[in-house]
Amino acid sequence: MDNGAVSQVQQDNHKPAVAVCCAIFCLSFISFFNHAADKSIRVYQYTAANGTVVYADRAPLQQPYRLLKYDCYACQPASTIDWQQTPLFLLQHHESIQLAASTYALEPALIRAVIHAESGFQPSARSRKGARGLMQLMPATARQHGVANSFDSHQNIQAGSAYLAALLQQFDGDQTLALAAYNAGPAAVRRFSGIPPFAETRAYLKRVQLLLQRYRAHQS
């Protein structure tokens, strides 16, 4: 797909027409999926001024939107993002992060690094595997921690932090293993008796550690 390519669905009351348009939208992304299967896929939904529901591969400027698909922000080994220079999110969700850090004995910088790596601080992030929200909670994890709405930033941060703290306890305070488990699952860490040999997980760990160092430098 060319950069900035957009598929549109005209909002009306005719369900068959909407279904056809949605099918056309899905087909329009097939070539994009085929040519970029190894990259994160972002599908942005927003409503244009004329009432048209728009699906695009770029976020609109100065307009509310919903991110429908968003795979782990920092997991792609071939990512072209400069992780040393990419802008940090220093102020967003400050109260929720501070509360989670205090409640679960975590560094605020660590929580920010994980959020940045998981979703790029997009509260509506949703992966193809079903992970949702800022800290990309899987439905089972969300239920385990009593989350009613994974797209609610405060609930997501509290539950994601609780899960991260539990992983740290499970792996005897080893932050690297806990982060590997957060990404690949604790079963994978146990199965491989350490960091799983997945390129995505290894890329994720490297970038979370780099982001952690950067957030620590700004931590008051």
C-alpha positions in Angstrom: 0.0 0.0 0.0 1.2 3.5 -0.8 1.9 5.7 2.2 -1.1 7.5 3.3 -3.5 5.2 1.4 -7.0 5.4 2.8 -10.1 3.2 2.7 -13.4 4.8 3.4 -16.7 3.5 4.5 -19.7 5.8 4.1 -21.8 5.9 7.3 -25.4 5.1 6.5 -28.3 2.9 7.7 -27.8 0.2 5.1 -26.1 -2.7 6.8 -25.4 -4.7 3.5 -23.6 -1.6 2.1 -21.5 -1.3 5.2 -20.6 -5.0 5.1 -19.6 -4.7 1.5 -17.5 -1.6 2.2 -15.9 -3.3 5.2 -15.0 -6.3 2.9 -13.5 -3.9 0.4 -11.5 -2.3 3.2 -10.2 -5.7 4.4 -9.2 -6.6 0.8 -7.4 -3.3 0.4 -5.1 -4.3 3.2 -4.2 -7.8 2.0 -1.3 -6.5 -0.2 -0.1 -4.4 2.7 -0.1 -7.5 5.0 1.7 -9.6 2.4 4.4 -7.0 1.9 4.7 -6.0 5.5 4.0 -9.2 7.5 7.1 -8.7 9.5 6.2 -5.2 10.6 3.7 -3.9 13.1 0.4 -3.1 11.5 -1.6 0.0 12.5 -5.1 0.6 11.4 -6.5 4.0 12.4 -10.3 4.6 12.4 -11.7 8.1 12.6 -14.8 10.0 11.4 -14.2 12.7 8.7 -16.0 16.0 8.8 -18.5 14.8 6.2 -19.5 11.8 8.4 -17.4 9.3 6.5 -15.8 6.6 8.6 -12.2 6.4 7.5 -9.7 3.6 8.0 -6.0 4.5 7.3 -2.5 3.4 8.0 -1.6 6.9 9.4 -3.1 8.7 12.4 -5.0 11.8 11.5 -3.7 15.2 12.6 -5.7 17.1 15.3 -8.6 14.7 15.2 -9.8 11.9 17.6 -9.2 8.4 16.3 -9.2 4.8 17.4 -6.2 2.4 16.8 -7.7 -0.9 15.8 -4.6 -3.0 15.3 -1.3 -2.4 16.9 1.3 -5.0 17.5 4.0 -4.7 20.1 5.6 -1.3 19.4 9.2 -2.3 20.3 9.2 -6.0 19.2 10.1 -5.7 15.6 13.8 -6.7 15.1 13.9 -4.6 11.9 12.4 -1.5 13.4 13.8 1.7 11.9 13.0 3.7 15.1 16.0 5.4 16.7 15.4 4.3 20.2 18.1 6.6 21.5 16.3 9.6 20.1 12.6 8.8 19.8 10.6 11.2 22.0 9.7 10.1 25.5 6.3 10.4 27.2 7.3 12.1 30.4 4.0 13.6 31.6 1.3 11.3 30.3 -0.7 9.4 33.0 1.5 10.7 35.8 -0.9 10.1 38.6 -1.8 6.5 37.5 1.8 5.6 37.1 2.9 7.1 40.4 0.1 5.2 42.2 1.0 1.9 40.5 4.7 2.4 41.3 3.9 3.0 45.0 1.4 0.2 45.2 3.5 -2.5 43.6 7.0 -1.2 44.5 8.0 -0.5 40.9 10.1 2.3 39.4 7.9 4.8 37.6 10.6 4.8 34.9 10.1 1.0 34.4 6.3 1.4 34.1 6.8 4.1 31.5 9.4 2.1 29.6 7.0 -0.9 29.4 4.1 1.3 28.3 6.3 2.9 25.6 7.5 -0.5 24.4 4.1 -2.1 24.4 1.9 0.5 22.9 3.7 3.7 22.3 1.4 5.3 24.9 -1.7 4.7 22.7 -4.5 3.8 25.1 -6.6 2.3 22.3 -3.9 -0.1 21.1 -5.1 -3.5 20.2 -2.8 -6.3 18.9 -3.8 -9.1 16.5 -3.4 -11.5 19.4 -6.0 -9.6 21.4 -3.7 -7.6 23.8 -5.3 -4.3 24.7 -4.5 -0.9 26.0 -1.4 0.9 27.2 0.3 -2.1 28.8 -1.2 -4.6 26.2 -3.2 -6.8 28.6 -4.4 -10.1 27.3 -8.1 -10.7 28.2 -7.2 -13.5 30.7 -4.7 -11.2 32.5 -7.2 -8.4 32.6 -9.9 -10.7 34.1 -7.3 -11.9 36.7 -6.7 -8.4 37.9 -10.4 -7.3 37.8 -10.2 -5.0 34.9 -13.6 -4.0 33.5 -12.2 -2.0 30.6 -8.7 -2.6 29.2 -8.9 0.6 27.2 -9.3 2.6 30.4 -5.8 3.9 31.0 -5.9 3.9 34.8 -7.2 0.4 35.0 -4.8 -0.8 32.4 -1.8 0.7 34.2 -2.8 -0.7 37.6 -3.3 -4.2 36.2 -0.3 -4.2 34.0 1.9 -3.0 36.9 0.4 -5.6 39.2 1.2 -8.3 36.6 4.8 -7.0 36.1 5.3 -7.0 39.9 4.0 -10.6 40.1 6.5 -11.6 37.4 9.3 -10.0 39.2 8.4 -11.9 42.3 8.0 -15.1 40.3 11.5 -14.7 38.8 13.2 -13.7 42.1 13.5 -10.0 41.2 15.3 -10.7 37.9 14.1 -7.7 35.9 15.3 -9.1 32.6 13.5 -12.4 33.0 10.4 -10.6 34.2 10.4 -8.4 31.2 11.0 -11.4 28.9 8.0 -13.1 30.6 5.9 -10.0 30.1 6.6 -10.2 26.4 6.7 -13.9 25.7 4.9 -15.4 28.7 6.3 -16.9 31.9 5.9 -20.4 30.4 8.3 -19.6 27.6 10.9 -18.3 30.1 10.6 -21.4 32.2 10.7 -23.7 29.1 14.0 -22.2 27.9 15.4 -21.7 31.4 16.0 -18.1 30.7 15.4 -15.6 27.9 13.5 -17.3 25.0 15.4 -17.4 21.7 12.8 -15.3 19.9 14.1 -12.4 17.9 11.1 -10.3 18.9 11.6 -10.9 22.6 15.3 -10.1 22.4 14.6 -6.9 20.5 11.9 -6.0 23.0 14.3 -6.5 26.0 17.0 -4.4 24.4 14.7 -1.5 23.7 12.9 -1.6 27.1 16.3 -1.5 28.8 17.3 1.5 26.6 14.0 3.3 27.3 14.3 2.5 31.0 17.7 4.2 31.1 16.3 7.2 29.3 13.3 7.5 31.5 15.4 7.1 34.6 17.5 10.1 33.5 14.4 12.2 33.6 12.9 10.7 36.8 12.7 13.2 39.6 
